[in-house]
Amino acid sequence: MFLKHHYGVGYTLTLVKTSPAVSVATQIVHRHIPSATCVSEVGNEISFKLPLASLPCFENMFREIESCMKSSVDRSRINEIEDSDYPGIQSYGISVTTLEEVFLRVAGCNLDIEDKQEDTSVSPDTEPSLVCIESVQKSTIQPKLLASCNEGAGVVITSIAKACSLIVAAVWTFIGFISMQCCGCSVISRSMFWRHCKALFIKRARSAFRDRKTVAFQLIIPAMFLLFGLLLLQLKPHPDQKSITLTTAYFNPLLSGNGGGGPIPFDLSEPIAKEVAEYIEGGWIQPLRNSSYKFPNPKEALADAIDAAGPTLGPTLLSMSEFLMSSFDQSYESRYGAVLMDSQHPDGSVGYTVLHNSTCQHAGPIYINVMHSALLRLASGNKNMTIQTRNHPLPPTKSQRLQRHDLDAFSAAIIVSIAFSFIPASFAVPIVKEREVKAKHQQLISGVSVLSYWLSTYVWDFVSFLFPSTFAIILFYAFGLEQFIGMGRFLPTVLMLLEYGLAIASSTYCLTFFFTEHSMAQNVILMVHFFSGLILMVISFVMGLIPTTVNANSYLKTFFRLSPGFCFSDGLASLALLRQGMKDKSSHGVFDWNVTGASISYLALESIFYFLLTLGLELLPVQKVMSFSIGEWWQHFKVFKQGAGSSSTEPLLKDSTGAISADMEDDIDVQEERNRVISGLTDNAIFYLQNLRKVYPGSNHHGPKVAVQSLTFSVQAGECFGFLGTNGAGKTTTLSMLSGEETPTSGTAFVFGKDIVASPKAIRQHIGYCPQFDALFEYLTVKEHLELYARIKGVVDYRIDNVVMEKLVEFDLLKHSHKPSFTLSGGNKRKLSVAIAMIGDPPIVILDEPSTGMDPVAKRFMWDVISRLSTRSGKTAVILTTHSMNEAQALCTRIGIMVGGRLRCIGSPQHLKTRFGNHLELEVKPNEVSHVDLENLCQMIQQWLFNVPSQPRSLLGDLEVCIGVSDSITPDTASASEISLSPEMIQSIAKYLGNEQRVSTLVPPMPEEDVGFDEQLSEQLYRDGGIPLPVFAEWWLTKEKFSALDSFIQTSFPGATFKSCNGLIIKYQLPFGEGGLSLADTFGYLERNRNQLGIAEYSISQSTLETIFNHFAANS
């Protein structure tokens, strides 16, 4: 209270006049309080700031106001009508300075709390933005025709959705969309359509250039993967191999590089074998010995040996094999060959058998050459003679070279397929992210059509796809892949690349509807295109090589080609292997059906089909189709099976006309508003709701959820309508239906006479929407956001810079104009969101909690902007939802409180306070205790402690202990500040002073227990064991003031309720209205008795909106 009185500006008086032209309210206020300041005058309401020094004048002023109110009521009863020209006042109320205003004043922001309007003498703002919006006064022939077409399409859509599956419903939805586009060309002209496409294209381009992840996925990763993959193909061995000398030096080489060779197992049983062994070079002889190893089937092994070496060497071959198996670990060197020799023939010829290690490619010919060289040296007797053998492979033939190139091209096709699988993932991220943060809905409600949104996205994604495609063509030339760029093949390759970009983009758009998180969409779509492209191509390729699966492959390829990735991979592979004849029924024509003809045809058709399917899914989301085709049928089946009597679904609370059931009575103000709207007495209402209702389908365990029940009200031009309600009350659902995000179950709303259900596109240009959460593009700057929505709203090009600069200055965002939105603080993001809603000066602005997360200064700044908007020429209607009662009080001319989906009350803030506020809030602060009274009480208590003969000795002993800190101080010489009172002494003193009950809250009944005390003195007494006498005396005198004040309040205001006591401030709740005193009586009583009661400061205010809101919420 000290801060409020020291820094506050006083009271705010609000009066509701019988007519806007009545000036009697101003005359009464200025007659009694000349220093009063008019802060706002909106419609029938006028508000004044009253200084605190004028408190003595309040009683007489309020009495005159109440007399004027009584005269107005009496005159209305006599004439049975309300005479608008009579100087009357309907109601009035008063509120006091809040701590938020104190904060603003201390911070140097001298802003008024209730600045709902600027003074009418202030010059209007700059020239309104030139907006190319269709006039609402145009001929109604075309809108009626559009409404008729939409209504017919809606009937068809509903009937088919309930009777058909997902595909049929989506196709018919698209037909309805095309018909609506054809019939509704007057709503969005061709020039506006292309203006939107241009704006959205620029948006995607700017975001993409700053998004490093998109650049990486769409450009860097595919390019690098393609480049490194083709480089790896070049690292294969060259087909023209060099000749090599066949020598055992390649076996077991030494570290020095010389030597080599190894053990040579040799059968020395024949004499000739011993002679030859002496001439063996390139290794040393390892004689054949008996082996302990035996083959499991000796007879079969012997037969195989005889078949291989003949009947003479067969047994020896078996023995050598057993020896090799048992002696493999007898030497460190590896063995690459063994020799068996037959006996020398009569003609001098020699027969031998060489066993070689098959892991060495040249082991066989090398050991044959070793034997031939040994035999030559034996025959010639010259140990220096040798036979040198070289192996030089023949160069590949032209056919072999072509086959190798084709296989390289086939590998390149696989690499291209893998690299291009990353690109569609980059297409999906911005789309899902925009839907995730509601930026897509923000664009649609701002006037962007579904076709322009997806067409601009399609064009940008195709343009961005040209960069990796061009890089792939360049690499084909660089690496000489004639299979793709050779004569006659360049055209099909380019066609497949371009058509693949179109088809893969449109098919990716269809997949994005199944994701709500962009990170999940990126990973899943990458894997989907990888498996549906490369993996299916490899499977089909293998099946085409197996004779038994060729026919099955031809049928499966019809379904595989529904995947753009398969068409692309299969087309490239067919081009690569065209010369090899490896494709079934292939010819040498590159455009033949089994080469590239099928892929090119399917890709062209899929580009169109998937894009049309995207538009169909946009108009009929997958969730709604599934609920129609499966969920609703299953629900009806259960109801039919269980019977209507056993159904657990929630009653719909709805009669045949869509109104709420009669057993749920509406408030009289709500009922009057309903009757006025239904009767068509909406006057200059910009829009109105009529029996708007939303029911969400139930699950297996819960019935349908009624989110909004028969909501009916209107909003006038220049009015700020506040929507208050608890979480789940239906506020956001109502705004979603008004903005087109949700479709009403029944009922509708009208904007400038146009139905939001039948003509949603016709009203979007008239609405500015600020969602609850910031629907911003993280890589666009503040200025670019405003430029985007200025183009969407139809601001002409030469006015865009002026309009954007106006909003930057108006919302104090000029210094942040070139910052990306993700770098902004929460408060500046909300400013930008509201600025987007107001760009182009739309006649209707919907604000969903616009000041969430702002500090008081920024919040007040936002309030001033919204106030100027809603009152500028009286042409803009604002719908505001908020949880801040101060915000609703400061901005709203009318307020509706929703509870449980129903509108429980409606009216101006002052009207709600007068009608539902049945009490006043009183805060009183008494004067401080005087120094004289404090000294007298201390002296009296001190004398009583030492001079009463009947005083118990134990108490005096306690007193001596309390003051015995110094030998020089005695009870007779001790001062009051040196005396500490124990709990027992406090109780005795209270009894002596005549009110022992008063110290019951100060002295705990059981000090040894852990008792929570209400006062700080209680805590000090419990902690220290005593409190100083002056402190106790001051507390006692303050309690006496509180007691006298409480007696006065209870006597003067019967029914008053004590609320709390915080320090020296007492809060009461006083009855008001019927059965209570008027404001004049309340101020009169307090002001006349102020000095007698010792009141330093006091404040009186009506029930706050928060109190009224809590009342409705508690009774829901």
Sequence and secondary structure as in RCSB ss.txt:
>XXXX:A:sequence
MFLKHHYGVGYTLTLVKTSPAVSVATQIVHRHIPSATCVSEVGNEISFKLPLASLPCFENMFREIESCMKSSVDR
SRINEIEDSDYPGIQSYGISVTTLEEVFLRVAGCNLDIEDKQEDTSVSPDTEPSLVCIESVQKSTIQPKLLASCN
EGAGVVITSIAKACSLIVAAVWTFIGFISMQCCGCSVISRSMFWRHCKALFIKRARSAFRDRKTVAFQLIIPAMF
LLFGLLLLQLKPHPDQKSITLTTAYFNPLLSGNGGGGPIPFDLSEPIAKEVAEYIEGGWIQPLRNSSYKFPNPKE
ALADAIDAAGPTLGPTLLSMSEFLMSSFDQSYESRYGAVLMDSQHPDGSVGYTVLHNSTCQHAGPIYINVMHSAL
LRLASGNKNMTIQTRNHPLPPTKSQRLQRHDLDAFSAAIIVSIAFSFIPASFAVPIVKEREVKAKHQQLISGVSV
LSYWLSTYVWDFVSFLFPSTFAIILFYAFGLEQFIGMGRFLPTVLMLLEYGLAIASSTYCLTFFFTEHSMAQNVI
LMVHFFSGLILMVISFVMGLIPTTVNANSYLKTFFRLSPGFCFSDGLASLALLRQGMKDKSSHGVFDWNVTGASI
SYLALESIFYFLLTLGLELLPVQKVMSFSIGEWWQHFKVFKQGAGSSSTEPLLKDSTGAISADMEDDIDVQEERN
RVISGLTDNAIFYLQNLRKVYPGSNHHGPKVAVQSLTFSVQAGECFGFLGTNGAGKTTTLSMLSGEETPTSGTAF
VFGKDIVASPKAIRQHIGYCPQFDALFEYLTVKEHLELYARIKGVVDYRIDNVVMEKLVEFDLLKHSHKPSFTLS
GGNKRKLSVAIAMIGDPPIVILDEPSTGMDPVAKRFMWDVISRLSTRSGKTAVILTTHSMNEAQALCTRIGIMVG
GRLRCIGSPQHLKTRFGNHLELEVKPNEVSHVDLENLCQMIQQWLFNVPSQPRSLLGDLEVCIGVSDSITPDTAS
ASEISLSPEMIQSIAKYLGNEQRVSTLVPPMPEEDVGFDEQLSEQLYRDGGIPLPVFAEWWLTKEKFSALDSFIQ
TSFPGATFKSCNGLIIKYQLPFGEGGLSLADTFGYLERNRNQLGIAEYSISQSTLETIFNHFAANS
>XXXX:A:secstr
 HHHHHH   EEEEEEESSTT  HHHHHHHHH TT EEEEEETTEEEEEE GGGGGGHHHHHHHHHHHHHHHHHH
HHHHSS  TTS  EEEEEEEE  HHHHHHHHTT    TT  S  TTS   S    B    TTS SHHHHHHHHHH
HHHHHHHHHHHHHS HHHHHHHHHHHHHHHHHHTTTTS HHHHHHHHHHHHHHHHHHHHH HHHHIIIIIHHHHH
HHHHHHHHHTS  SS   EE  GGGSS  TTS     EEEE   SHHHHHHHTT  SSEEEE    S   SSHHH
HHHHHHHHHHHHHHHHHHHHHHHHHHSTTS SS   EEEEE    TTS   EEEEE TTSTTHHHHHHHHHHHHH
HHHHH  TT     EE      HHHHHHHHHHHHHHHHHHHHHHHTSHHHHHHHHHHHHHHTTHHHHHHHTT  H
HHHHHHHHHHHHHHHHHHHHHHHHHHHHTT HHHHSTTTHHHHHHHHHHHHHHHHHHHHHHHTT S HHHHHHHH
HHHHHIIIIIHHHHHHHHHHSGGGHHHHHHHHHHHTTSHHHHHHHHHHHHHTGGGT STT  S TTSIIIIIHHH
HHHHHHHHHHHHHHHHHHHS HHHHHIIIIIHHHHHHHHHHH GGG       B TTS B TTS   HHHHHHHH
HHHTT  TTEEEEEEEEEEEE   SSS  EEEEEEEEEEEETT EEEEEE TTSSHHHHHHHHHTSS  SEEEEE
ETTEETTT HHHHHTTEEEE SS    TTSBHHHHHHHHHHHTTB HHHHHHHHHHHHHHTT GGGTTSBGGGS 
HHHHHHHHHHHHHTT  SEEEEESTTTT  HHHHHHHHHHHHHHHHSTT  EEEEE S HHHHHHH SEEEEEET
TEEEEEE HHHHHHHH  EEEEEEEE    HHHHHHHHHHHHHHHHH TTS HHHHHHHHHHHTTSTT  TTT  
GGG EE HHHHHHHHHHHT GGGGGTTS S TTS    SSHHHHHHHHHS EEHHHHHHHHHHHHHHHHHHHHHH
HHSTT EEEEEETTEEEEEEEBSTTSB HHHHHHHHHHTHHHHTEEEEEEEE  HHHHHHHHHHT 
